[in-house]
Amino acid sequence: MTKGLVWHDPWFFLVLGVSALFVVALIVLERRRSAALRFPLTGLLKQGPRGLAGTWWLPHLLRLSAVCLACVAIARPQIRGARVRDLSVEGIDIVVSLDISTSMNGMDFTPKDRITVAKEVLRKFIEGRTNDRIGLVVFAGEAYTQAPLTLDYHVLGEILDSVRTGLIEDGTAIGNAVGTAINRLCEARSEDEKRDPSKKDTFCKSGAKSKVVILITDGDNNAGNISPLQATAIAKDLGLRIYTILVGKGGMVKFPSGQDFFGNQTFRNVDLSVNPELLQTMAAETGGSFYKATDRKSLESGLNDILDQLEKTKLYQAGGYENYTETYEPLLLAAVIALLLELLLSATRWRSFP
């Protein structure tokens, strides 16, 4: 619709017409009414005020103007502006499960090790979010929640910076890592349900595409009490997607082994086993994607591609609404002023005697 003047209650113009006719009728009746006081002497007329006989209509005009202005104001004239879209956005719940087993010390991300590069890329990933809640799970032989879902990216970044290998018993418990991430997502759903009772019976089963797990690991599952495929089946049943990123390459990888007699860092080669097929299956079963990162650039590319795929589950245009500016206030003020003037003049200069 185009911009311009519109009326919120145009039917008040009917009231305006009736009111105007009523006021005019009163004026005519007053003019026809015989004076209650007669002057027996013409001398008294000469002593009366001069120059007002021709302005008898002024109080009536003010009264009529007050009624008309009031009716127009009540009809609420408005200036229609640009259409405003009613846009509502809900962020994504993301839990990152980060492998911190000793194999993440591998130096194939020269000149840094895998864990350092993974943390740096994740920090950049976190800083690029706005409406998304992000949580952090770390795992090796077991899995632990390092940070629940939060919008405080600064605190989350500091927690990520403190993560290092050797904090947990060594191993690679991929199933436990995914299971712990699922628990964090479902707990967040439960908190949402407490705030909004209408979400009851949808506890972590909405099928919405706004809850995802990002699994970053460099090895094969060899620990934990939940198998990766069991955790994948649970995620699939709950409508959660799993994105998997395999960090580094298999085979012989250089690892720091200590220092020599002169204090220089020494290295040794370790044969690492990887299972990209498992990670591919986990992603495919839940509607996610699998990525292989052999350097910083490919790791960044994988995370950026994940972001491109993540839908906003509540992004809609609910018809929008028109932006209006009310303009009745000056008319209402003018009506009050006209009425006050009419009352003032009728009580002074144009006062009638019964």
Steps between C-alpha positions, in 0.01 A plus 500: 500500500618853422585764753247777576226624730255239632222502759487248780126556574353663188143433613536799736447720195136394522500626858664818370216560256228439758678716759548785255129496406407497867718803578364691198145423615579638846639818347186552289277444804699749705474764229125456479451520877343828614705710734389472864602860573348785297634851492222760541736785434711529188755691700603182674581341167728788416689439823562132415822368342551579132660297224385159626166468332657358186706240687222317680594188307857472640420298819283268295780453248743415780254249645445339160877492439563333836246227426636440148864493611418261785321260265789508251748438783296207631506351148880474561678627189828312450797521265582154369872436477711214369392142564691334780567127481435300816817292499581257776829316521592212724861393525651155478606283794847363429707268718859451388660173609875552485752215516780576749670161499880498478482424128383861454861598573589381150716752314360447151339848514848653469621707671236435768340188640145387432345611831643853473372551147161348589462739795599803292255415222223427752564832673452679169188293437353601837578869452308495172172394660225736616174330603626143541548330834822299503620237745830314528565134579856366522585134481778247494446168682191663656286802417429806714301820458741790499233767437120469480309676226559873528484830314796637694759447229770682693484259793470205263813615319692520828387148591612376159840662548551300821437167328806280442590138457570285803204623704312172464600136496631429153295330230236598243144454628307629200169344611523661844591835344189501284283367785614779732433759231148360453437531875601866494263571210213319670561682828474827314170379356378425850584856614308637201204285602505644852476852361234409244256225611368474144823316410410212731522154342751634246797434729789470258270338244394793290680379189615859458820559310623755752686259731826352378814327620836583344746218568869578451732203538818354354457130568289189525272408789688290756345590838173584677188306590284627211579403145504774236218335308284477811549869564426569133173305520393704803582827325307390192197406710505841666536689174851624573766524233863405537775669301832320515848635428800267476808697600836399355592192304561141592829314484830630631469836673772701673452550875708690756687255721702727729824695487856407418813581705506854362132573577378463144162340430520140383241311300400144425272351239183325616271286287142625549186318394202694371148396404351748253231249404359510855485879501339501155232259620425703811453816294297334226262326742405827669490727198833667573822507300850358528817705446866411489740768620870450433602862564366825642341608174299180455389509865375857460332405174321210668363715784394773257316245288320374808384854572366531148288190552355586838142619458328755715192308610303807591554755228171615360312802381170508688320731259672809630324815610451855379689781666259785580551849644206645693405859405182558701665689789516844329135470391389410851697791644343737248152373594564568869630851425196581282264378770674702770489814283131448433428467871713802583344728239147386579558593864645844422466694176213297356319433825124471461248603764204278586 
